[in-house]
Amino acid sequence: MNLIVDIGNSSAKAAVFDGDNMVMRKRLGDDLANNIAMIADEYKIDACAFSSVGRPRPEVADAIRQLVPFTVQVTGCTPTPLVCDYASPETLGADRLAAAVGAAYCCKGHDLLIVDAGTCITYDYVSAEGHYLGGNISPGLGMRLRALHEQTARLPLVNADGEIERIGSNTINAIRAGVLQGMDYEITGYIRTMMRRKPDARIFLTGGNGYRFAQETEVERNDALVEIGLNCILQYQQR
């Protein structure tokens, strides 16, 4: 079985795959090395792919390599089933690349837009011919709310959860509505532009805040795209 570990900016997740079939997926606690060791004890793990876009965690990487015979640390430079056209793969987040690979696995032969609404919002593009074309990066939900509070003298830090008025009737509601509706318009705009240019394209929406957006737009919602992509990359490395 394959162990997949995705260490993001805000949280870490693990999944176990039996071939292409995901048999377990969970969010990891703070003690990553111990959590991973417990999973490795529970399942017969033959190989592991992991990525980390947060702060460096060498102790986690060392723990994985000691536990699993075949381990791949995925970066933007790692060979994948996609042809990478990105001009600076050394700066490409492994999560962006993995999500693109995961989407391409789920939907072969189509132009793809992958929207990942996590700590940042990323918009990544894959061609029908299997090329990762690159994409764009925008501030995420928490960043926008904190920026309004930290970069002004009097605006409060607002919780994203709560009533969303079309027209804010007070400052808290104005901030929440402005940020969330603004993000929704942004994401929907990317989707509509893609569909106008590539009518047969497929759109994927993932990330911890993905459920909040594009409710009236036809998209494929899949919170496990990064894990699916990392498993595809691991299988590609095992050929």
Secondary structure as UniProt FT lines:
FT   STRAND          2..7
FT   STRAND          12..18
FT   TURN            19..20
FT   STRAND          21..28
FT   HELIX           32..42
FT   STRAND          47..52
FT   HELIX           58..67
FT   STRAND          70..73
FT   TURN            76..77
FT   STRAND          83..84
FT   HELIX           89..91
FT   HELIX           94..106
FT   TURN            108..109
FT   STRAND          112..117
FT   STRAND          120..126
FT   TURN            128..129
FT   STRAND          131..139
FT   HELIX           141..150
FT   HELIX           171..197
FT   TURN            199..200
FT   STRAND          202..206
FT   TURN            208..209
FT   HELIX           210..212
FT   TURN            215..216
FT   STRAND          220..221
FT   TURN            223..224
FT   HELIX           225..237
//
